[in-house]
């Protein structure tokens, strides 16, 4: 049974193995009316008690035909919405609806929240001493957006107690009451509209008693005294807030009369500094007429209870106003929000080759906040999508004397937003680093091809620019031009490998294989050297060195630990080139 306002909600059974959830209107006890709210299908039953918040209902329905549990939420007069379906392993889920959030209590101490059709585990419920609570799921009440439970904690001798719990944080506190030595156990409890606690207790005498505990503030003057007080102590938090008020309105007194029942107002003035706002961008550049956008986000260092308004100017931008669009003229962080954003997108499509233009946001001092040091301006680069034509590539002078220089210069028709790069193939009779040296702007420049990979041991590059990684029997191929990554499983594990044209030369401890990778979906394998068949035996020691179709390798004799160095030229048999090395 649950009560909300003047309605009692209760479940009854039906003749066809189904159940009904009814509302009972007790506005007039002389004319109580019952109305069916939810009717289950045949062989469907309400599992554990449902939860009511206002006119919304959260409930757990057991489908005994399929042995599953379905959690539904019904809002007002709308049809129930299925939130999640759970297997029979989740027997014993108590539904709790609070602050319009759907929680499930599972076997005394596990709490879930249903978020987007999934169970999200919440922190363990603990009392102020750090003891884990074990909640009796049959005794849970929700009042004024707070959850109250009957609970014990392991190895406790105090029996059941009543706690106020926060299901999202796990923070729990026992309510301030004293049972007395004549009470044996708390049978049930309730919290009234004022927030006072009612306990239905079993007494040591064998009788039962109903007791009320005053938890809501009241003024009380003890007999023989002339004054009574209630003290309100403000909490010193870190939130920037408007002045708040506590309005205390006297009710009808007991054992006294009151001439003036005017409300007393106490104001709480904020003592916190305004939050400091940091600006950030999801992207620092946009390409002209692209579908990509950049998001500008303003984040205060603490959540403020005041609205923060940020006003900006674009006068320092070099991009024209018709070349981009912005989703909001001001950036407003609502009270209680952790951030706010606006979106910038490009809007113009032309055929002009242009240098990089800028969209500069210069923010003025915000209302109810400050900016981080040097943090009131952000810039987005607007890049042209049009590429320039190269008008010339020429060397000057074309003839140089040893010890002098010639500079090859590339010229484009107009400045561009992007770097123009032309790879060079160097041939001729002069030998690099012997007859000449080079210097160029991008020498040693780092380009991030891919980031965040797992350790893949050894890496080699192919003539076509692909990168090959090998770890045990796994081969990974990364194409830097498009970022694609391919993984192939090999027939065995290898220690080292090299790539010559379309062949991978891969070593085990005694065998060198040639793997043809012309077709990665049909990698073929050929044995090139098998030390186990050699009279000298031994194992490969370190990787093999290749030059063209020639190779030089090191074999360790496991008997006397001597090393033998061999050279193999093309298809010829290996020849010992350097004899024994001790």
C-alpha positions as CSV (number, residue, x, y, z in Angstrom):
1,X,0.0,0.0,0.0
2,X,1.1,3.5,-0.8
3,X,-0.5,6.9,0.0
4,X,-0.3,10.1,-2.1
5,X,-2.5,13.0,-1.1
6,X,-6.0,11.6,-0.6
7,X,-5.4,8.5,-2.6
8,X,-4.4,5.1,-1.3
9,X,-2.9,2.8,-3.9
10,X,-3.2,-1.0,-3.4
11,X,-3.0,-4.2,-5.3
12,X,-5.7,-6.8,-5.6
13,X,-5.9,-10.2,-7.3
14,X,-8.1,-11.3,-10.2
15,X,-9.7,-14.6,-11.1
16,X,-7.6,-15.1,-14.2
17,X,-4.2,-15.2,-12.5
18,X,-3.7,-11.5,-13.0
19,X,-3.6,-8.5,-10.7
20,X,-4.9,-5.0,-10.5
21,X,-3.4,-1.8,-9.0
22,X,-6.2,0.4,-7.7
23,X,-6.5,4.0,-6.4
24,X,-8.8,4.4,-3.4
25,X,-10.1,8.0,-2.9
26,X,-10.5,8.8,0.8
27,X,-11.4,12.4,0.4
28,X,-14.8,11.5,1.9
29,X,-14.5,8.5,4.1
30,X,-18.3,8.0,4.0
31,X,-18.1,7.6,0.2
32,X,-14.8,5.8,-0.5
33,X,-14.3,5.1,-4.3
34,X,-12.0,2.6,-5.9
35,X,-10.6,3.0,-9.5
36,X,-8.5,0.4,-11.4
37,X,-5.3,2.1,-12.5
38,X,-3.2,-0.8,-13.9
39,X,-4.4,-4.3,-14.9
40,X,-1.7,-6.9,-15.6
41,X,-2.1,-9.7,-18.2
42,X,-2.8,-13.3,-17.3
43,X,0.1,-14.8,-15.3
44,X,1.7,-11.4,-14.7
45,X,2.1,-10.2,-11.2
46,X,3.3,-7.2,-9.3
47,X,6.7,-8.1,-7.7
48,X,7.3,-6.5,-4.4
49,X,5.8,-3.1,-3.6
50,X,5.4,-0.4,-6.2
51,X,6.5,3.3,-5.6
52,X,4.3,6.4,-6.0
53,X,5.5,10.0,-6.4
54,X,2.7,12.5,-7.0
55,X,0.6,10.8,-9.6
56,X,3.5,8.8,-11.1
57,X,3.9,5.1,-10.4
58,X,7.0,2.9,-10.7
59,X,6.4,-0.8,-10.6
60,X,8.0,-4.2,-11.2
61,X,5.9,-6.8,-13.1
62,X,6.8,-10.5,-13.2
63,X,6.0,-12.3,-16.4
64,X,5.8,-15.9,-15.0
65,X,5.3,-17.4,-18.5
66,X,8.7,-16.1,-19.7
67,X,10.2,-15.8,-16.2
68,X,11.4,-12.2,-16.7
69,X,10.8,-9.0,-14.8
70,X,9.7,-5.7,-16.5
71,X,10.1,-2.4,-14.8
72,X,7.4,0.2,-15.9
73,X,6.8,3.8,-15.1
74,X,3.3,5.3,-15.4
75,X,3.0,9.1,-15.5
76,X,-0.4,10.4,-14.6
77,X,-3.1,9.1,-17.0
78,X,-0.5,8.1,-19.7
79,X,0.0,4.5,-20.6
80,X,2.9,2.7,-18.7
81,X,6.3,3.0,-20.2
82,X,8.6,0.0,-20.2
83,X,12.0,1.1,-18.8
84,X,13.9,-2.2,-18.8
85,X,13.4,-6.0,-19.0
86,X,15.5,-8.2,-16.6
87,X,16.2,-11.9,-16.4
88,X,15.1,-14.1,-13.5
89,X,18.4,-13.5,-11.9
90,X,17.0,-10.2,-10.7
91,X,14.4,-11.6,-8.5
92,X,13.7,-9.4,-5.5
93,X,13.9,-5.8,-6.9
94,X,12.0,-3.1,-5.0
95,X,11.0,-0.1,-7.1
96,X,11.7,3.4,-5.7
97,X,10.6,6.5,-7.5
98,X,12.2,9.7,-6.1
99,X,12.9,13.1,-7.8
100,X,11.5,11.5,-11.0
101,X,14.4,9.0,-11.0
102,X,13.8,5.3,-11.2
103,X,15.8,3.3,-8.6
104,X,15.8,-0.4,-7.8
105,X,16.8,-1.9,-4.5
106,X,18.2,-5.4,-4.9
107,X,18.6,-7.9,-2.0
108,X,19.0,-5.5,0.9
109,X,22.2,-3.6,-0.1
110,X,22.6,-3.1,-3.9
111,X,21.0,0.0,-5.5
112,X,20.6,0.6,-9.2
113,X,19.3,3.5,-11.2
114,X,17.6,2.9,-14.5
115,X,19.3,5.2,-17.1
116,X,18.5,4.9,-20.8
117,X,17.3,1.3,-20.5
118,X,20.3,0.1,-18.5
119,X,21.1,-0.6,-14.8
120,X,23.6,1.8,-13.3
121,X,25.1,0.7,-10.0
122,X,24.9,3.3,-7.2
123,X,27.2,3.7,-4.2
124,X,26.8,1.3,-1.3
125,X,24.4,2.6,1.4
126,X,26.4,3.4,4.6
127,X,25.6,5.0,7.9
128,X,27.6,7.9,9.4
129,X,30.1,5.5,10.9
130,X,30.8,3.8,7.6
131,X,28.8,0.6,8.3
132,X,27.1,-1.0,5.3
133,X,23.3,-0.9,5.6
134,X,21.0,-3.9,4.9
135,X,17.6,-2.5,3.9
136,X,14.4,-4.4,4.4
137,X,12.9,-3.8,1.0
138,X,9.4,-4.2,2.3
139,X,9.7,-1.1,4.4
140,X,10.6,1.9,2.2
141,X,8.8,5.3,2.2
142,X,9.4,8.3,0.0
143,X,8.4,11.7,1.4
144,X,9.2,15.3,0.2
145,X,11.8,13.9,-2.3
146,X,13.6,12.0,0.4
147,X,13.8,8.2,0.9
148,X,13.3,6.6,4.4
149,X,14.0,2.9,5.0
150,X,13.9,0.4,7.8
151,X,17.4,-1.1,8.0
152,X,20.0,-2.9,10.1
153,X,23.7,-3.3,9.5
154,X,25.8,-6.5,9.8
155,X,26.6,-7.7,13.3
156,X,24.5,-5.0,14.9
157,X,22.6,-5.7,18.1
158,X,20.4,-2.6,17.9
159,X,17.8,-4.3,15.6
160,X,15.9,-2.3,12.9
161,X,16.3,1.4,12.8
162,X,14.9,4.1,10.5
163,X,17.3,5.9,8.2
164,X,17.0,8.8,5.7
165,X,19.1,7.7,2.7
166,X,20.3,9.3,-0.5
167,X,20.2,6.6,-3.2
168,X,22.5,8.5,-5.6
169,X,25.4,9.0,-3.0
170,X,24.9,6.2,-0.5
171,X,24.9,8.7,2.3
172,X,22.5,7.6,5.1
173,X,21.7,9.0,8.6
174,X,19.6,7.5,11.4
175,X,16.7,9.6,12.4
176,X,16.8,11.3,15.8
177,X,14.5,9.3,18.1
178,X,14.8,7.2,21.2
179,X,12.8,4.0,21.3
180,X,13.0,3.3,25.1
181,X,13.7,0.0,26.8
182,X,10.2,-1.3,26.5
183,X,10.3,-1.5,22.7
184,X,11.3,-4.8,21.3
185,X,11.2,-4.1,17.5
186,X,10.0,-1.5,15.0
187,X,7.2,-3.1,13.0
188,X,6.5,-0.3,10.6
189,X,6.9,3.4,10.1
190,X,5.6,6.4,8.2
191,X,6.5,10.1,7.7
192,X,3.6,12.6,7.7
193,X,3.2,15.7,5.5
194,X,5.1,17.9,8.1
195,X,8.1,15.5,8.1
196,X,7.4,13.9,11.5
197,X,8.0,10.2,12.2
198,X,5.4,7.7,13.3
199,X,6.6,4.3,14.5
200,X,4.4,1.2,15.0
201,X,6.4,-0.8,17.6
202,X,6.2,-4.1,19.2
203,X,6.6,-3.8,23.0
204,X,8.2,-6.2,25.4
205,X,4.8,-6.7,27.1
206,X,3.5,-8.3,23.9
207,X,1.3,-5.3,23.0
208,X,1.9,-2.8,20.2
209,X,2.2,0.9,20.4
210,X,2.1,3.8,17.9
211,X,4.5,6.7,18.7
212,X,5.1,10.0,17.0
213,X,8.6,11.7,17.0
214,X,8.8,15.4,16.4
215,X,11.3,15.9,13.5
216,X,9.9,19.1,12.0
217,X,10.9,22.4,13.7
218,X,8.5,23.8,16.3
219,X,8.7,26.3,19.1
220,X,8.2,24.9,22.6
221,X,8.2,26.6,25.9
222,X,8.6,24.2,28.8
223,X,6.2,24.4,31.7
224,X,7.4,27.1,34.1
225,X,9.4,28.9,31.5
226,X,8.6,32.0,29.4
227,X,10.6,31.5,26.2
228,X,11.4,28.8,23.7
229,X,13.7,28.9,20.7
230,X,14.4,27.3,17.3
231,X,17.9,27.9,16.0
232,X,18.6,28.0,12.2
233,X,22.3,27.6,11.3
234,X,23.2,28.3,7.7
235,X,25.6,25.9,5.8
236,X,28.8,27.5,4.5
237,X,29.0,26.0,1.0
238,X,31.1,27.0,-2.0
239,X,28.2,28.0,-4.4
240,X,27.7,31.5,-5.5
241,X,24.1,32.2,-4.6
242,X,21.4,34.9,-4.4
243,X,20.2,35.9,-1.0
244,X,18.0,33.1,0.3
245,X,15.2,33.3,2.8
246,X,13.8,31.2,5.6
247,X,10.2,32.1,6.2
248,X,8.8,30.8,9.6
249,X,5.1,30.9,9.9
250,X,3.5,30.1,13.3
251,X,0.7,27.7,13.4
252,X,-2.2,27.2,15.9
253,X,-0.6,27.0,19.4
254,X,-1.4,24.4,22.0
255,X,-2.2,25.5,25.6
256,X,-1.8,29.2,24.6
257,X,-3.3,32.0,22.5
258,X,-1.5,34.0,19.9
259,X,-2.2,37.6,19.0
260,X,0.2,38.0,16.1
261,X,0.8,35.0,13.8
262,X,2.9,37.0,11.3
263,X,5.7,35.2,9.5
264,X,9.3,35.7,10.6
265,X,11.8,36.0,7.8
266,X,15.5,35.2,8.1
267,X,17.8,36.0,5.2
268,X,20.9,34.0,4.3
269,X,23.5,36.2,2.5
270,X,26.1,34.5,0.3
271,X,29.8,34.8,1.2
272,X,31.3,33.1,-1.8
273,X,33.3,34.6,-4.6
274,X,31.8,34.5,-8.1
275,X,32.9,31.4,-10.0
276,X,35.8,31.6,-12.5
277,X,34.8,30.7,-16.0
278,X,37.1,28.8,-18.4
279,X,36.5,28.8,-22.2
280,X,37.3,25.7,-24.3
281,X,36.9,24.7,-28.0
282,X,36.0,21.3,-29.4
283,X,38.0,22.2,-32.5
284,X,40.3,25.1,-33.2
285,X,39.6,25.2,-37.0
286,X,36.8,24.9,-39.4
287,X,36.9,24.1,-43.2
288,X,34.9,26.3,-45.4
289,X,31.5,24.9,-46.4
290,X,32.0,21.7,-44.4
291,X,29.6,19.8,-42.2
292,X,32.0,20.0,-39.3
293,X,31.3,22.4,-36.4
294,X,33.2,23.8,-33.5
295,X,31.7,24.0,-30.0
296,X,32.6,26.8,-27.7
297,X,32.0,25.8,-24.0
298,X,32.1,27.9,-20.9
299,X,32.7,26.1,-17.7
300,X,32.6,27.6,-14.2
301,X,35.0,26.2,-11.6
302,X,32.0,25.7,-9.2
303,X,28.4,25.4,-10.1
304,X,26.6,28.7,-9.4
305,X,23.1,29.2,-8.2
306,X,23.0,32.4,-10.3
307,X,22.6,32.7,-14.0
308,X,25.9,33.6,-15.7
309,X,25.6,35.6,-18.9
310,X,28.6,36.0,-21.2
311,X,28.5,38.6,-24.0
312,X,31.0,38.6,-26.8
313,X,32.2,40.7,-29.8
314,X,33.5,39.5,-33.1
315,X,35.1,42.8,-34.3
316,X,38.7,41.4,-34.3
317,X,37.7,38.5,-36.7
318,X,39.2,38.5,-40.2
319,X,36.5,36.2,-41.6
320,X,33.5,38.0,-43.0
321,X,30.2,37.7,-41.1
322,X,28.7,35.8,-44.1
323,X,31.3,33.1,-44.0
324,X,30.2,31.5,-40.7
325,X,27.2,31.2,-38.4
326,X,26.9,31.1,-34.6
327,X,24.0,29.3,-32.7
328,X,23.6,32.0,-30.0
329,X,24.2,35.7,-29.7
330,X,25.1,35.3,-26.0
331,X,26.4,32.4,-24.0
332,X,24.2,31.8,-20.9
333,X,25.0,29.3,-18.1
334,X,21.7,28.6,-16.3
335,X,21.6,28.6,-12.5
336,X,22.7,25.2,-11.3
337,X,24.2,24.2,-14.6
338,X,27.8,23.0,-14.9
339,X,28.4,24.5,-18.4
340,X,26.9,26.0,-21.5
341,X,27.9,25.9,-25.1
342,X,27.3,27.5,-28.5
343,X,28.1,26.1,-32.0
344,X,30.0,27.7,-34.8
345,X,29.7,26.4,-38.4
346,X,30.9,27.6,-41.8
347,X,28.3,28.8,-44.2
348,X,30.0,30.2,-47.4
349,X,31.2,28.2,-50.4
350,X,33.3,30.0,-52.9
351,X,36.0,29.0,-55.4
352,X,38.6,31.5,-54.1
353,X,41.9,30.3,-52.7
354,X,42.3,32.2,-49.4
355,X,44.7,32.2,-46.5
356,X,43.5,31.2,-43.1
357,X,40.9,33.6,-41.7
358,X,39.9,33.9,-38.0
359,X,36.7,34.0,-36.0
360,X,37.7,35.8,-32.8
361,X,35.4,35.8,-29.7
362,X,36.3,38.6,-27.4
363,X,34.2,38.3,-24.2
364,X,33.4,41.2,-21.9
365,X,33.3,40.8,-18.1
366,X,30.5,38.3,-17.4
367,X,27.5,38.8,-15.1
368,X,27.9,36.9,-11.8
369,X,31.3,35.4,-12.7
370,X,34.9,36.2,-13.7
371,X,37.2,34.8,-16.4
372,X,40.3,32.8,-15.8
373,X,43.5,34.8,-16.3
374,X,43.9,35.7,-20.0
375,X,40.9,33.5,-20.7
376,X,38.4,36.0,-22.2
377,X,39.2,35.4,-25.8
378,X,39.2,32.4,-28.1
379,X,40.0,32.1,-31.8
380,X,38.7,29.6,-34.4
381,X,40.6,29.4,-37.7
382,X,38.5,29.3,-40.9
383,X,40.3,27.3,-43.6
384,X,39.6,27.5,-47.3
385,X,38.7,24.3,-49.0
386,X,40.1,25.4,-52.4
387,X,43.6,24.4,-53.4
388,X,45.9,26.8,-55.3
389,X,47.6,26.0,-58.6
390,X,51.4,25.6,-58.5
391,X,52.8,28.1,-61.1
392,X,56.4,27.1,-61.0
393,X,59.1,24.9,-59.5
394,X,62.6,26.1,-60.5
395,X,66.2,26.0,-59.2
396,X,68.4,29.1,-59.0
397,X,71.2,29.1,-59.9
398,X,71.0,25.9,-62.1
399,X,74.8,25.5,-61.9
400,X,76.8,25.8,-58.7
401,X,80.5,25.5,-57.8
402,X,81.4,23.0,-55.1
403,X,80.9,24.7,-51.7
404,X,78.0,26.9,-52.9
405,X,74.2,26.5,-52.9
406,X,71.3,26.3,-55.3
407,X,67.7,26.9,-54.0
408,X,64.7,25.2,-55.6
409,X,61.6,27.4,-55.1
410,X,58.0,26.4,-55.6
411,X,55.4,29.2,-56.2
412,X,51.6,29.1,-56.0
413,X,49.1,31.5,-57.6
414,X,47.9,32.9,-54.2
415,X,48.3,32.2,-50.5
416,X,46.3,29.2,-49.2
417,X,44.9,28.1,-45.8
418,X,46.8,24.8,-45.9
419,X,50.4,23.8,-46.3
420,X,51.2,22.9,-49.8
421,X,53.6,19.9,-49.9
422,X,55.3,18.3,-52.9
423,X,57.4,15.1,-52.3
424,X,60.7,15.0,-54.2
425,X,62.4,12.1,-55.9
426,X,66.2,12.7,-56.0
427,X,68.3,11.0,-58.7
428,X,71.4,11.9,-60.7
429,X,75.1,11.1,-60.5
430,X,75.7,13.2,-57.3
431,X,75.5,11.2,-54.0
432,X,73.6,12.7,-51.1
433,X,75.6,13.4,-47.9
434,X,78.8,12.8,-50.0
435,X,78.5,15.4,-52.8
436,X,75.8,17.6,-51.3
437,X,73.6,18.2,-48.2
438,X,70.0,19.5,-48.0
439,X,68.1,21.9,-45.8
440,X,64.3,22.5,-45.9
441,X,61.6,23.9,-43.6
442,X,59.9,20.6,-42.7
443,X,63.2,18.7,-41.9
444,X,62.5,16.7,-38.7
445,X,58.9,17.7,-38.5
446,X,56.6,15.4,-36.5
447,X,53.4,14.2,-38.0
448,X,51.0,12.1,-35.8
449,X,49.7,9.3,-37.9
450,X,47.8,7.4,-35.3
451,X,47.6,7.6,-31.5
452,X,46.4,5.4,-28.7
453,X,47.5,1.9,-30.0
454,X,48.2,-1.0,-27.8
455,X,51.8,-2.3,-27.7
456,X,52.4,-4.2,-31.0
457,X,56.1,-5.0,-30.5
458,X,58.0,-4.6,-33.8
459,X,57.4,-2.2,-36.7
460,X,58.6,-2.2,-40.3
461,X,57.7,0.1,-43.2
462,X,56.7,-1.1,-46.7
463,X,57.8,0.6,-49.9
464,X,54.2,1.8,-50.5
465,X,54.2,3.7,-47.1
466,X,52.2,1.1,-45.1
467,X,53.4,0.3,-41.6
468,X,53.5,-3.4,-40.5
469,X,53.5,-4.5,-36.9
470,X,54.1,-8.0,-35.6
471,X,53.5,-9.4,-32.2
472,X,53.7,-13.2,-31.8
473,X,51.4,-14.6,-34.6
474,X,49.4,-11.3,-35.1
475,X,50.2,-9.0,-38.0
476,X,48.8,-5.5,-38.0
477,X,48.9,-3.2,-41.1
478,X,48.3,0.6,-40.8
479,X,47.8,2.7,-43.8
480,X,48.9,6.3,-42.9
481,X,47.2,7.9,-45.8
482,X,43.7,7.0,-44.5
483,X,44.3,5.7,-41.0
484,X,42.8,2.3,-41.8
485,X,44.0,-0.6,-39.7
486,X,44.0,-4.3,-40.7
487,X,44.8,-7.3,-38.5
488,X,45.7,-10.7,-39.8
489,X,46.4,-13.9,-37.8
490,X,49.5,-15.8,-39.0
491,X,50.0,-19.6,-38.8
492,X,52.8,-19.4,-36.2
493,X,54.6,-17.0,-33.9
494,X,57.7,-15.2,-35.0
495,X,60.6,-13.5,-33.1
496,X,61.8,-11.0,-35.7
497,X,60.8,-9.9,-39.2
498,X,61.9,-7.7,-42.1
499,X,60.1,-6.5,-45.3
500,X,61.6,-6.6,-48.8
501,X,59.1,-5.6,-51.5
502,X,56.0,-7.8,-51.0
503,X,57.7,-10.4,-48.8
504,X,58.0,-10.5,-45.1
505,X,61.0,-12.5,-43.9
506,X,60.1,-13.8,-40.5
507,X,62.2,-15.7,-38.0
508,X,61.5,-18.4,-35.4
509,X,64.4,-19.6,-33.3
510,X,65.6,-22.0,-36.1
511,X,63.6,-21.3,-39.3
512,X,63.5,-18.3,-41.6
513,X,60.2,-18.0,-43.6
514,X,59.3,-15.8,-46.5
515,X,55.6,-14.7,-46.3
516,X,54.2,-13.4,-49.6
517,X,51.9,-10.4,-48.7
518,X,50.8,-9.5,-52.2
519,X,47.3,-10.5,-51.2
520,X,46.8,-10.1,-47.5
521,X,43.7,-12.4,-47.6
522,X,45.9,-15.2,-49.0
523,X,49.3,-15.0,-47.3
524,X,51.6,-17.8,-48.4
525,X,54.6,-19.2,-46.6
526,X,57.9,-20.6,-47.8
527,X,60.9,-21.9,-45.8
528,X,64.1,-20.1,-46.7
529,X,66.6,-21.4,-44.1
530,X,66.0,-24.3,-41.6
531,X,68.8,-24.5,-39.1
532,X,67.4,-27.8,-37.7
533,X,68.3,-29.5,-41.0
534,X,71.9,-28.1,-41.0
535,X,74.7,-30.2,-39.7
536,X,75.9,-27.3,-37.6
537,X,72.5,-26.8,-36.0
538,X,72.1,-23.8,-33.7
539,X,69.6,-21.0,-33.3
540,X,69.3,-17.5,-35.0
541,X,70.9,-14.9,-32.7
542,X,69.3,-11.5,-33.2
543,X,67.5,-10.3,-36.4
544,X,68.8,-11.1,-39.9
545,X,70.2,-8.2,-42.0
546,X,68.9,-7.8,-45.6
547,X,70.2,-5.9,-48.6
548,X,68.3,-6.6,-51.8
549,X,68.1,-10.5,-52.0
550,X,71.2,-10.9,-49.9
551,X,71.2,-11.6,-46.2
552,X,73.7,-11.7,-43.3
553,X,72.8,-13.6,-40.1
554,X,74.2,-14.8,-36.8
555,X,73.9,-18.4,-35.5
556,X,74.7,-19.4,-31.9
557,X,76.1,-22.8,-31.3
558,X,74.2,-24.0,-28.2
559,X,76.9,-26.6,-27.4
560,X,79.9,-24.3,-27.0
561,X,78.1,-20.9,-27.2
562,X,80.2,-19.9,-30.2
563,X,78.6,-17.6,-32.8
564,X,78.8,-18.3,-36.5
565,X,78.1,-15.6,-39.1
566,X,76.7,-16.6,-42.5
567,X,76.0,-14.7,-45.7
568,X,73.4,-15.9,-48.2
569,X,73.3,-14.4,-51.7
570,X,70.1,-14.9,-53.6
571,X,69.3,-18.5,-54.1
572,X,72.8,-19.7,-53.3
573,X,73.5,-21.8,-50.2
574,X,74.6,-19.8,-47.1
575,X,78.4,-19.4,-46.7
576,X,80.2,-18.9,-43.4
577,X,81.6,-15.5,-43.9
578,X,83.4,-14.6,-40.7
579,X,84.1,-18.0,-39.0
580,X,83.6,-18.5,-35.3
581,X,83.2,-15.7,-32.8
582,X,83.6,-16.7,-29.2
